[in-house]
Amino acid sequence: MPTPSFPELTRAFALRQTEDPVDPTLRSPMENGMEETRPRFTRNRRTFQVSIDLLSASDKDALDSFYQDCSAAGAAYGGQPFTLLDPRNLDNPQTLTVRFAALPKYSDAGWIGADDKGNAAGYRWNCQFQVREM
């Protein structure tokens, strides 16, 4: 089954790696105060903070549909992986396979007038969510 891709939106997003590593160590305290440790897994996954500013209503609907879609074409509220193009290096873009670590949260950006880039006037939303590598 093919992995779904993040939907194409009219607004570019910012992808930032957060310093929130997953602790890969299992710890077992002993009665004498010592601690026994061992690695839990062999690699640490990265977590990314994604910000999309000034989403139009249609972009917001597309993003909502994508993360709520429980079919093979959606992210199933973080239950299914999807591919995301890393926009930080446009010369050599990397495709990441990720899952939602935190679902999108929207904040009101208000009514925005038409701009010189062809974006129509309308109500806008700012959005933030987290994704974690597989």
Secondary structure as UniProt FT lines:
FT   STRAND          14..18
FT   STRAND          25..29
FT   TURN            31..32
FT   STRAND          35..39
FT   STRAND          47..55
FT   HELIX           57..68
FT   TURN            72..73
FT   HELIX           76..78
FT   STRAND          82..86
FT   TURN            87..88
FT   STRAND          94..112
FT   TURN            116..117
FT   STRAND          122..133
//
